[in-house]
Amino acid sequence: MACVASRPLLALALLLAVCGSDAGGCFTAIFSFGDSLADTGNAIRLGGLGGPTGSPPYGRTFFERPTGRFSDGRLIIDFIAQGLGLPLVQPFLGGGSIEEFRQGVNFAVAGATALDLSFFRSKGIQPSWTDRSLHVQIGLFKQLLPSICAGRDPKDVLNSSLILMGEIGGNDYNHPFFQGSKVEEIRPFVPSVIASIKSAINDLIEIGAKTLLVPGNFPIGCVPVYLDIHKSENVEDYESETGCIKWLNELSQYHNRLLQDELDQLRKLHPQVNIIYANYYDAMISFFRAPHIFGFKAPLHACCGSPGPYSVNRNAPCGHRNAKVCSDPSGSVSWDGIHLTEAAYGAIASSILEGPHASPSLTKVCSGTRQDAVYDF
């Protein structure tokens, strides 16, 4: 069983070794925006926003210490950087030097939304989360860009850079849900969320961005925290194939449809720009349809949490003194009930680097006419 559980990461290690050498020089930098799914250490430097990520057991798998990442190890952005032969992307607030920032900066902050806080106040929702929304992050990047460029034309710098646009937008639904809003109240937010993401992409293209990776939303109906909050005796509320909550996944699918429609429009407006949709939904839903392929034993349960139907208890979350940690995080999809394990992030990253959940895959963007190798994951 240990060999099965480790198969995705062993395959990914092979992919990183091969792609890291072949793709070296394809991109000179990664500039990242988003929320806790991409945050490599910004929130922890903004006070309480980092929650328990500055303490064990966070970071135990790869870094062997807490880093401010909301996982036991690496995130998708980390695997992508390694796969492209670049150093791990420095958090903007991490004290990196300008020289380090020339190879990448991460502006993602846990809890960040695509929409500004004024939107939520206008809907009667009082924000209790960070004000570093997507457009605030873009603004900080624009302020930093002249220093990174050091006299060069920003377009020359951005022409050879990869922009990772999130994931962003999930918290625009998470925060209201956790404050008690109903799906009927939240669903009308989706077009505004997508418009905000589209606006940010346009801003970046205008200053020279040439390759943007834009992830969709995860299937939130498969997230243990949501499964616990919305437990139902009605079997019709669940997908028979996965055990995930049907109506929550439908919200994610709606978000992703609108996002892809807008990306299609942007491609027509900017045919010289690579706008790549990262299909996080399909990449993750495959874990629940065929968990054995990935070595996941209890895909709907958190690895780090407290006793309960989905191993989560909001009164004793991961990092709480009463929380427990599973013996093998690589056998779990969810790390702490809302964020994923390194094993899950690694499997998703491999499907973005090499396919099939990004079209074109990042290695194909890098390789040009080179015939890419095919790996069995």
C-alpha positions in Angstrom: 0.0 0.0 0.0 2.9 2.4 0.7 4.0 2.1 -2.9 0.5 2.9 -4.2 0.2 5.9 -1.9 3.5 7.4 -3.0 2.9 6.8 -6.7 1.6 10.3 -7.6 4.6 12.1 -5.9 7.1 9.6 -7.3 5.7 10.3 -10.8 5.7 14.0 -10.1 9.3 13.9 -9.0 10.2 12.3 -12.4 8.2 15.0 -14.1 10.0 17.8 -12.2 13.4 16.3 -12.9 12.7 16.1 -16.7 10.7 19.3 -17.1 12.9 21.3 -14.8 15.8 20.7 -17.1 13.9 21.0 -20.4 11.9 24.1 -19.4 14.7 26.0 -17.8 14.9 29.4 -19.3 11.4 29.2 -20.7 10.2 31.7 -18.1 12.5 34.0 -16.2 10.0 34.7 -13.4 6.6 33.9 -11.9 4.4 36.6 -10.6 1.5 35.2 -8.5 -1.8 36.6 -7.1 -4.5 34.9 -5.2 -5.6 33.5 -1.8 -4.5 30.8 0.7 -4.3 28.2 -2.1 -1.3 30.1 -3.4 -0.1 32.1 -0.4 3.5 31.1 0.3 3.9 33.2 3.5 2.2 36.6 3.1 -0.7 36.2 5.5 1.5 35.0 8.4 3.3 38.3 8.1 0.1 40.3 8.4 -0.7 39.3 11.9 -3.6 36.9 12.7 -4.4 36.2 9.0 -2.0 33.3 8.9 -3.9 31.5 11.6 -2.0 28.3 12.7 0.3 28.2 9.7 3.3 29.5 11.7 3.2 26.4 14.0 3.4 22.6 13.6 2.0 20.5 12.1 1.9 22.9 9.1 4.8 22.4 6.8 5.9 19.1 8.1 6.1 17.1 4.9 8.5 18.9 2.6 9.9 21.9 4.5 9.9 20.1 7.9 8.9 23.4 9.5 6.0 25.9 9.2 6.4 28.4 6.4 3.0 30.1 6.3 1.7 27.8 3.7 -1.8 26.4 4.4 -0.7 22.8 3.8 1.6 20.1 5.1 4.1 20.9 2.3 4.3 22.4 -1.1 1.5 24.2 -3.0 0.7 24.1 -6.7 2.7 27.3 -7.2 5.7 25.5 -5.7 5.5 22.5 -7.9 5.0 24.7 -11.0 8.1 26.8 -10.1 10.2 23.6 -9.7 8.8 22.1 -12.9 9.8 25.2 -14.8 13.3 25.2 -13.3 12.7 28.4 -11.2 13.2 28.9 -7.4 10.2 28.8 -5.1 8.4 32.1 -5.5 9.1 34.6 -2.7 6.2 36.1 -0.7 6.0 39.8 -1.2 6.1 40.4 2.5 8.9 37.8 3.1 11.8 40.2 3.1 13.2 39.1 -0.2 15.6 41.2 -2.1 14.9 42.9 -5.4 17.3 40.5 -7.0 15.3 37.6 -5.7 12.0 39.3 -6.8 13.3 39.4 -10.3 12.8 35.6 -10.4 9.3 35.9 -9.0 7.1 37.5 -6.4 3.9 36.1 -4.8 1.3 38.6 -3.7 -1.4 36.0 -2.7 -2.8 36.4 0.7 -5.0 34.0 2.6 -8.6 35.1 2.8 -8.3 37.4 -0.2 -11.2 38.0 -2.5 -11.5 38.9 -6.1 -13.9 41.6 -5.2 -13.0 44.6 -3.0 -14.5 44.8 0.5 -16.9 47.6 -0.5 -18.8 45.1 -2.6 -19.6 42.9 0.4 -20.5 45.9 2.5 -23.0 47.0 -0.2 -24.6 43.5 0.2 -24.9 43.8 4.0 -21.9 41.5 4.7 -19.4 42.9 7.1 -15.9 41.8 6.0 -13.8 40.2 8.7 -11.0 39.2 6.3 -8.0 40.8 4.6 -8.4 43.9 2.5 -5.8 42.6 0.1 -8.2 41.9 -2.7 -7.1 41.0 -6.2 -6.9 44.6 -7.4 -5.0 45.6 -4.3 -2.5 42.9 -5.1 -2.2 44.0 -8.7 -1.6 47.6 -7.5 1.2 46.4 -5.3 2.8 44.6 -8.2 2.6 47.7 -10.4 4.4 49.7 -7.6 7.1 47.1 -7.4 7.6 46.5 -11.1 9.9 49.5 -11.8 12.3 48.2 -9.2 12.2 44.7 -10.7 12.8 46.1 -14.2 15.8 48.2 -13.1 15.6 50.5 -16.1 14.4 47.8 -18.6 11.1 48.1 -20.4 8.5 46.4 -18.2 7.1 44.7 -21.3 10.5 43.0 -21.8 10.3 41.6 -18.3 6.7 40.5 -18.5 7.2 38.9 -22.0 9.3 36.2 -20.4 7.3 35.8 -17.2 4.5 33.5 -16.2 1.5 35.2 -14.4 -0.3 32.9 -12.0 -3.8 34.4 -11.5 -4.9 32.6 -8.4 -6.9 30.6 -7.6 -8.9 33.6 -6.7 -12.7 34.0 -6.3 -13.4 31.1 -3.9 -13.3 33.3 -0.9 -15.9 35.6 -2.4 -18.3 32.6 -1.7 -16.6 31.1 1.3 -16.8 34.2 3.5 -20.5 34.8 3.0 -21.3 31.0 3.4 -19.4 30.9 6.7 -21.3 34.0 7.8 -24.6 32.2 7.1 -25.6 33.4 3.7 -27.6 31.1 1.5 -26.6 29.9 -1.9 -29.5 31.8 -3.5 -27.9 35.0 -2.1 -24.4 34.1 -3.1 -24.9 32.9 -6.7 -25.7 36.4 -8.0 -22.1 37.4 -6.9 -20.5 35.2 -9.6 -20.7 37.5 -12.6 -19.1 40.3 -10.5 -16.4 38.0 -9.3 -15.6 37.0 -12.9 -15.7 40.6 -14.1 -13.1 41.4 -11.4 -10.8 38.6 -12.5 -11.2 39.7 -16.2 -10.4 43.3 -15.3 -7.2 42.2 -13.5 -6.1 40.1 -16.5 -6.7 43.1 -18.8 -4.6 45.3 -16.5 -1.7 42.9 -16.6 -1.9 42.4 -20.4 -1.8 46.2 -20.8 1.5 46.4 -19.0 3.0 43.6 -21.0 1.9 40.1 -19.7 2.2 37.5 -22.4 1.4 34.2 -20.6 -1.2 33.9 -17.9 -2.4 30.8 -16.1 -5.9 31.3 -14.8 -7.3 28.6 -12.5 -11.0 27.8 -12.0 -12.7 27.1 -8.7 -12.3 23.7 -6.9 -15.4 21.5 -6.4 -16.3 23.1 -3.0 -18.9 20.4 -2.4 -16.1 18.0 -1.8 -14.4 20.1 0.9 -14.7 18.5 4.4 -15.7 21.7 6.1 -18.6 22.2 3.8 -19.6 18.5 4.0 -19.6 18.9 7.8 -21.6 22.2 7.9 -24.2 21.0 5.3 -24.7 17.4 6.4 -28.0 16.2 5.1 -30.2 13.1 5.4 -31.4 13.6 1.9 -29.4 11.3 -0.4 -30.4 13.6 -3.4 -28.1 16.3 -2.0 -25.0 14.2 -2.8 -23.3 13.1 -6.0 -23.6 9.3 -6.0 -20.2 9.0 -7.7 -18.2 11.1 -5.3 -20.2 11.7 -2.1 -19.8 15.4 -2.6 -22.6 18.0 -2.1 -24.3 18.5 -5.5 -25.6 22.0 -5.1 -22.2 23.4 -3.9 -20.4 21.8 -6.8 -23.0 23.3 -9.2 -22.0 26.8 -7.8 -18.3 26.0 -8.6 -19.3 24.8 -12.1 -21.3 28.0 -12.7 -18.2 30.1 -11.7 -16.0 28.1 -14.0 -18.3 28.3 -17.0 -18.5 32.1 -16.7 -14.8 32.3 -16.3 -14.1 30.2 -19.4 -16.5 32.3 -21.4 -14.7 35.5 -20.4 -11.3 33.9 -21.1 -12.5 33.0 -24.6 -13.4 36.7 -25.1 -10.0 37.8 -23.9 -8.3 35.5 -26.3 -10.1 37.0 -29.2 -9.2 40.5 -28.0 -5.5 39.5 -27.3 -4.6 36.8 -29.8 -0.9 37.4 -29.1 -1.3 36.5 -25.5 -1.3 32.9 -24.0 -4.3 32.7 -21.7 -4.3 29.2 -20.2 -7.3 27.9 -18.2 -6.2 25.7 -15.4 -9.0 23.2 -14.8 -8.7 22.8 -11.0 -12.2 21.4 -10.8 -11.7 18.4 -13.0 -8.2 17.8 -11.6 -9.6 17.6 -8.1 -12.9 15.8 -8.8 -10.9 12.9 -10.2 -9.5 12.3 -6.7 -13.0 11.4 -5.5 -14.1 9.4 -8.5 -11.0 7.2 -8.5 -9.1 7.8 -5.2 -7.2 4.5 -5.5 -5.4 5.7 -8.6 -3.9 8.5 -6.6 -3.3 6.5 -3.4 -6.0 8.4 -1.4 -7.6 6.3 1.2 -10.3 8.6 2.7 -10.6 11.4 0.2 -13.5 13.2 2.0 -11.8 13.3 5.4 -9.2 15.9 6.6 -5.8 14.6 7.6 -5.4 17.2 10.3 -8.5 17.8 12.4 -10.7 16.5 15.1 -13.1 13.5 15.4 -16.2 13.9 13.4 -17.9 12.6 10.2 -15.3 14.3 8.0 -12.5 14.6 10.6 -13.3 18.3 11.1 -14.5 20.3 14.0 -14.5 24.1 13.6 -14.0 24.4 17.4 -10.8 22.4 17.2 -9.2 22.9 13.8 -5.8 21.8 12.6 -3.2 23.4 14.9 -5.5 23.3 17.9 -4.2 21.4 20.9 -7.0 18.8 20.6 -6.5 18.3 16.9 -5.0 15.0 15.6 -2.9 14.4 12.5 -3.1 11.4 10.3 0.0 9.2 10.1 0.4 9.6 6.3 -0.8 12.9 4.7 -0.1 11.5 1.2 -3.1 9.3 1.7 -5.4 12.3 2.1 -6.8 14.9 -0.3 -7.6 17.5 2.4 -5.0 18.6 4.9 -7.0 20.7 7.3 -10.6 20.5 6.1 -10.4 23.3 3.6 -6.9 23.3 2.1 -5.2 20.3 0.4 -2.2 18.1 1.2 1.0 18.4 -0.7 0.2 15.1 -2.4 -3.1 16.5 -3.8 -1.5 19.8 -4.8 1.3 17.8 -6.5 -1.1 15.7 -8.5 -2.9 18.8 -9.7 0.3 20.6 -10.6 1.5 17.6 -12.7 -1.8 17.8 -14.7 -1.2 21.6 -15.3 2.5 21.2 -16.2 2.0 18.2 -18.5 -1.8 18.0 -19.1 -4.6 17.2 -19.3 -6.0 19.9 -17.1 -4.4 22.9 -18.8 -4.7 23.5 -22.5 -2.0 24.0 -23.6 0.0 22.5 -20.8 2.9 24.6 -19.5 5.5 22.3 -20.8 4.0 22.6 -24.3 4.0 26.4 -24.0 7.7 26.1 -23.1 8.6 23.5 -25.6 7.2 25.2 -28.7 7.6 22.7 -31.4 9.4 20.1 -29.2 7.6 16.8 -28.9 6.8 16.5 -25.2 7.2 13.2 -23.4 4.1 11.5 -22.1 4.1 10.3 -18.5 1.8 7.8 -16.8 0.4 9.3 -13.7 
